[in-house]
Amino acid sequence: MKSILTALQDGRLIELPETDKNKALGYMASIMEGIPEVSSNIDVAGGVLERESKANTGIGRGWACPHIRVDGDAELFSVIGWSPAGIDYAAPDGENVHLLVMYYIPENQRMAYLKELSGLAKAIQKGQGIENIQKAASLNDVRNELLNWVSASIDNTLPQAKARMIKLEAKHAQAAEAAYLAAPGLERLLPFYVITGGGMKNFALAQDAELVRAVEAADLGQLGEKQDFEAGGYKVFVRSRALYRPDRAMYDCIAVKR
């Protein structure tokens, strides 16, 4: 369940603001398209919806695995969506879907995808099914349940201490994730990256030129210690940080225009 753990670590577990199936899938696809390794030439939303038109990806028992298959060699990525109210997914058993795991599947990752899907199904069966996800009170409850599933799947190959360490590593984005998902105007969420260090001026990587100017003009001196900051009319939440030698860092952020 490597891609699920990565999604949790990178802040790609989201509470879905829509109970309409197509809108929810479109929202998750926009998060997927924000992953740097996913080509900007690929219409993730279009591919996922086309796949759904041919065969419903509802597994039953409250969960679904929408996906898009692409050519070439790349990583297997996932985005996880939680719907507290449930989505009418036209699943085989007629139950609403509360957990959606969307996959981006390059040609070289088809077997890895099938293996992960099998592991996810086993984890759900070993636990209490999807019940804990259905009755979760918050996104953090969902996160912790998913971490339990991931830990259970690796206990056969790693010591329990290692499993606990992975849990701790995955929690670093919780505070920022909860904050930006509670922010108004979800349709205005703008994912972007900030690069700092190396003796050069801080710079932002974003599609929105106004956001780039606002972030680069802001005081980012204490960015490593912050989970959120203001930048010229934007509220910015830091989802995760990656450190690079000798002294550079890349921050995965979400901005909400005020």
Secondary structure by P-SEA (a helix, b strand, c coil): caaaaaaaaaccccccccccaaaaaaaaaaaaaaccccccccaaaaaaaaaaaaccccccccbbbbbcccccbbbbbbbbbbbcccccccccccbbbcbbbbbbccccaaaaaaaaaaaaaaaaaaccccccccccccaaaaaaaaaaaaaaaacccccaaaaaaaaaaaacaaaaaaaaaacccccccccbbbbbccccccccccccaaaaaaaaacccccccccccccccccccccccccccccbbbbbbbbbbcc
